[in-house]
Structure formats: C-alpha cells, structure tokens
Amino acid sequence: MLIYPQVLQNVKVYDKAAAQADEDVQLAVERVAKELGDTGRILVRESGTEPVIRVMVEATTHEICQKYVNEVVDTITRKGH
C-alpha cells in the first residue's frame, strides 16, 4: 500500500455551514478533485467542536498537497466566511 503525503489546514470561519455550502468553495474543491484524479484526494469538512473548516489534501508530493490546500483556503478566506 502506497502512503501519500498529507497536508491539513484549519480555516477559522464565522459560519461553517455557509462556508462549506458556498458555490465558489464547492467549485474550487471539485476542480482540485478533478485535477488530482486517481493520484490523490481532497476532503473539506466542518469541525464539530471549533469554528473552523478543515481542508485536507493527499497527493504524490507535499508540494502538490500544499498548493491545492492553499487554493481552497484562499477561496474560503476571500469569500469572507
């Protein structure tokens, strides 16, 4: 079994549900998932205990993980959630 690098980043938000449901955020996540294809995965979820959205990417290199995490985090931050 191949173990891929993983990057997890928490994004502080005011409204977790709105941030997760935002159309631009969903589009960013879908685009990353499509670009990763079978070489990685992305998971974006609300924390159950903190006012944060967790963005996690697994990919073939740490650099790719960080690139895609940054793209989704930037989208969430730019939208002001």
PyMOL CGO cylinders between C-alpha atoms (Angstrom):
from pymol import cmd
from pymol.cgo import CYLINDER

trace = [
    CYLINDER, 0.00, 0.00, 0.00, 1.37, 3.40, -1.02, 0.3, 1, 1, 1, 1, 1, 1,
    CYLINDER, 1.37, 3.40, -1.02, 1.25, 6.13, 1.62, 0.3, 1, 1, 1, 1, 1, 1,
    CYLINDER, 1.25, 6.13, 1.62, 0.89, 9.66, 0.24, 0.3, 1, 1, 1, 1, 1, 1,
    CYLINDER, 0.89, 9.66, 0.24, 1.94, 12.91, 1.90, 0.3, 1, 1, 1, 1, 1, 1,
    CYLINDER, 1.94, 12.91, 1.90, -0.90, 14.81, 3.54, 0.3, 1, 1, 1, 1, 1, 1,
    CYLINDER, -0.90, 14.81, 3.54, -1.49, 18.47, 4.38, 0.3, 1, 1, 1, 1, 1, 1,
    CYLINDER, -1.49, 18.47, 4.38, -4.28, 19.55, 6.74, 0.3, 1, 1, 1, 1, 1, 1,
    CYLINDER, -4.28, 19.55, 6.74, -5.13, 23.19, 7.39, 0.3, 1, 1, 1, 1, 1, 1,
    CYLINDER, -5.13, 23.19, 7.39, -7.85, 24.67, 9.58, 0.3, 1, 1, 1, 1, 1, 1,
    CYLINDER, -7.85, 24.67, 9.58, -9.57, 27.84, 8.39, 0.3, 1, 1, 1, 1, 1, 1,
    CYLINDER, -9.57, 27.84, 8.39, -11.33, 29.94, 11.02, 0.3, 1, 1, 1, 1, 1, 1,
    CYLINDER, -11.33, 29.94, 11.02, -14.80, 30.95, 9.82, 0.3, 1, 1, 1, 1, 1, 1,
    CYLINDER, -14.80, 30.95, 9.82, -17.86, 32.74, 11.18, 0.3, 1, 1, 1, 1, 1, 1,
    CYLINDER, -17.86, 32.74, 11.18, -20.41, 30.38, 9.64, 0.3, 1, 1, 1, 1, 1, 1,
    CYLINDER, -20.41, 30.38, 9.64, -19.20, 26.83, 8.96, 0.3, 1, 1, 1, 1, 1, 1,
    CYLINDER, -19.20, 26.83, 8.96, -22.30, 25.75, 7.05, 0.3, 1, 1, 1, 1, 1, 1,
    CYLINDER, -22.30, 25.75, 7.05, -22.26, 28.81, 4.78, 0.3, 1, 1, 1, 1, 1, 1,
    CYLINDER, -22.26, 28.81, 4.78, -18.55, 28.38, 4.06, 0.3, 1, 1, 1, 1, 1, 1,
    CYLINDER, -18.55, 28.38, 4.06, -18.98, 24.73, 3.16, 0.3, 1, 1, 1, 1, 1, 1,
    CYLINDER, -18.98, 24.73, 3.16, -22.10, 25.39, 1.03, 0.3, 1, 1, 1, 1, 1, 1,
    CYLINDER, -22.10, 25.39, 1.03, -20.60, 28.37, -0.84, 0.3, 1, 1, 1, 1, 1, 1,
    CYLINDER, -20.60, 28.37, -0.84, -20.72, 27.78, -4.60, 0.3, 1, 1, 1, 1, 1, 1,
    CYLINDER, -20.72, 27.78, -4.60, -17.19, 29.13, -5.21, 0.3, 1, 1, 1, 1, 1, 1,
    CYLINDER, -17.19, 29.13, -5.21, -15.77, 26.93, -2.45, 0.3, 1, 1, 1, 1, 1, 1,
    CYLINDER, -15.77, 26.93, -2.45, -17.54, 23.88, -3.88, 0.3, 1, 1, 1, 1, 1, 1,
    CYLINDER, -17.54, 23.88, -3.88, -16.25, 24.68, -7.36, 0.3, 1, 1, 1, 1, 1, 1,
    CYLINDER, -16.25, 24.68, -7.36, -12.68, 25.03, -6.03, 0.3, 1, 1, 1, 1, 1, 1,
    CYLINDER, -12.68, 25.03, -6.03, -12.95, 21.66, -4.27, 0.3, 1, 1, 1, 1, 1, 1,
    CYLINDER, -12.95, 21.66, -4.27, -14.40, 19.99, -7.37, 0.3, 1, 1, 1, 1, 1, 1,
    CYLINDER, -14.40, 19.99, -7.37, -11.64, 21.44, -9.56, 0.3, 1, 1, 1, 1, 1, 1,
    CYLINDER, -11.64, 21.44, -9.56, -8.92, 20.20, -7.19, 0.3, 1, 1, 1, 1, 1, 1,
    CYLINDER, -8.92, 20.20, -7.19, -10.53, 16.75, -7.02, 0.3, 1, 1, 1, 1, 1, 1,
    CYLINDER, -10.53, 16.75, -7.02, -10.65, 16.59, -10.81, 0.3, 1, 1, 1, 1, 1, 1,
    CYLINDER, -10.65, 16.59, -10.81, -7.02, 17.70, -11.16, 0.3, 1, 1, 1, 1, 1, 1,
    CYLINDER, -7.02, 17.70, -11.16, -5.88, 15.14, -8.58, 0.3, 1, 1, 1, 1, 1, 1,
    CYLINDER, -5.88, 15.14, -8.58, -7.82, 12.36, -10.27, 0.3, 1, 1, 1, 1, 1, 1,
    CYLINDER, -7.82, 12.36, -10.27, -6.56, 8.99, -9.07, 0.3, 1, 1, 1, 1, 1, 1,
    CYLINDER, -6.56, 8.99, -9.07, -3.31, 10.45, -7.72, 0.3, 1, 1, 1, 1, 1, 1,
    CYLINDER, -3.31, 10.45, -7.72, -4.75, 11.97, -4.55, 0.3, 1, 1, 1, 1, 1, 1,
    CYLINDER, -4.75, 11.97, -4.55, -7.82, 13.17, -2.72, 0.3, 1, 1, 1, 1, 1, 1,
    CYLINDER, -7.82, 13.17, -2.72, -9.29, 16.24, -1.07, 0.3, 1, 1, 1, 1, 1, 1,
    CYLINDER, -9.29, 16.24, -1.07, -11.55, 16.41, 1.96, 0.3, 1, 1, 1, 1, 1, 1,
    CYLINDER, -11.55, 16.41, 1.96, -13.23, 19.58, 3.21, 0.3, 1, 1, 1, 1, 1, 1,
    CYLINDER, -13.23, 19.58, 3.21, -15.37, 19.35, 6.33, 0.3, 1, 1, 1, 1, 1, 1,
    CYLINDER, -15.37, 19.35, 6.33, -16.71, 21.35, 9.23, 0.3, 1, 1, 1, 1, 1, 1,
    CYLINDER, -16.71, 21.35, 9.23, -15.19, 20.85, 12.65, 0.3, 1, 1, 1, 1, 1, 1,
    CYLINDER, -15.19, 20.85, 12.65, -17.67, 19.53, 15.16, 0.3, 1, 1, 1, 1, 1, 1,
    CYLINDER, -17.67, 19.53, 15.16, -16.10, 21.41, 18.06, 0.3, 1, 1, 1, 1, 1, 1,
    CYLINDER, -16.10, 21.41, 18.06, -14.44, 24.55, 16.67, 0.3, 1, 1, 1, 1, 1, 1,
    CYLINDER, -14.44, 24.55, 16.67, -15.48, 27.39, 14.33, 0.3, 1, 1, 1, 1, 1, 1,
    CYLINDER, -15.48, 27.39, 14.33, -13.23, 26.05, 11.56, 0.3, 1, 1, 1, 1, 1, 1,
    CYLINDER, -13.23, 26.05, 11.56, -13.36, 24.31, 8.21, 0.3, 1, 1, 1, 1, 1, 1,
    CYLINDER, -13.36, 24.31, 8.21, -10.73, 21.60, 7.81, 0.3, 1, 1, 1, 1, 1, 1,
    CYLINDER, -10.73, 21.60, 7.81, -9.10, 21.30, 4.39, 0.3, 1, 1, 1, 1, 1, 1,
    CYLINDER, -9.10, 21.30, 4.39, -7.06, 18.13, 3.81, 0.3, 1, 1, 1, 1, 1, 1,
    CYLINDER, -7.06, 18.13, 3.81, -5.27, 17.03, 0.65, 0.3, 1, 1, 1, 1, 1, 1,
    CYLINDER, -5.27, 17.03, 0.65, -3.32, 13.84, 0.00, 0.3, 1, 1, 1, 1, 1, 1,
    CYLINDER, -3.32, 13.84, 0.00, -1.20, 13.72, -3.16, 0.3, 1, 1, 1, 1, 1, 1,
    CYLINDER, -1.20, 13.72, -3.16, 2.04, 12.32, -4.56, 0.3, 1, 1, 1, 1, 1, 1,
    CYLINDER, 2.04, 12.32, -4.56, 4.17, 15.17, -3.17, 0.3, 1, 1, 1, 1, 1, 1,
    CYLINDER, 4.17, 15.17, -3.17, 3.98, 17.56, -0.24, 0.3, 1, 1, 1, 1, 1, 1,
    CYLINDER, 3.98, 17.56, -0.24, 4.27, 20.49, -2.65, 0.3, 1, 1, 1, 1, 1, 1,
    CYLINDER, 4.27, 20.49, -2.65, 1.17, 19.41, -4.59, 0.3, 1, 1, 1, 1, 1, 1,
    CYLINDER, 1.17, 19.41, -4.59, -0.74, 18.96, -1.32, 0.3, 1, 1, 1, 1, 1, 1,
    CYLINDER, -0.74, 18.96, -1.32, 0.20, 22.44, -0.13, 0.3, 1, 1, 1, 1, 1, 1,
    CYLINDER, 0.20, 22.44, -0.13, -0.64, 24.04, -3.48, 0.3, 1, 1, 1, 1, 1, 1,
    CYLINDER, -0.64, 24.04, -3.48, -4.17, 22.64, -3.51, 0.3, 1, 1, 1, 1, 1, 1,
    CYLINDER, -4.17, 22.64, -3.51, -4.81, 23.29, 0.19, 0.3, 1, 1, 1, 1, 1, 1,
    CYLINDER, -4.81, 23.29, 0.19, -3.75, 26.90, -0.35, 0.3, 1, 1, 1, 1, 1, 1,
    CYLINDER, -3.75, 26.90, -0.35, -6.11, 27.29, -3.31, 0.3, 1, 1, 1, 1, 1, 1,
    CYLINDER, -6.11, 27.29, -3.31, -9.15, 26.12, -1.35, 0.3, 1, 1, 1, 1, 1, 1,
    CYLINDER, -9.15, 26.12, -1.35, -8.18, 28.03, 1.82, 0.3, 1, 1, 1, 1, 1, 1,
    CYLINDER, -8.18, 28.03, 1.82, -7.69, 31.20, -0.24, 0.3, 1, 1, 1, 1, 1, 1,
    CYLINDER, -7.69, 31.20, -0.24, -11.16, 30.77, -1.74, 0.3, 1, 1, 1, 1, 1, 1,
    CYLINDER, -11.16, 30.77, -1.74, -12.76, 30.36, 1.70, 0.3, 1, 1, 1, 1, 1, 1,
    CYLINDER, -12.76, 30.36, 1.70, -10.85, 33.35, 3.07, 0.3, 1, 1, 1, 1, 1, 1,
    CYLINDER, -10.85, 33.35, 3.07, -11.58, 35.55, 0.06, 0.3, 1, 1, 1, 1, 1, 1,
    CYLINDER, -11.58, 35.55, 0.06, -15.30, 34.86, 0.42, 0.3, 1, 1, 1, 1, 1, 1,
    CYLINDER, -15.30, 34.86, 0.42, -15.20, 36.23, 3.97, 0.3, 1, 1, 1, 1, 1, 1,
    CYLINDER, -15.20, 36.23, 3.97, -16.78, 33.30, 5.74, 0.3, 1, 1, 1, 1, 1, 1,
]
cmd.load_cgo(trace, "trace")
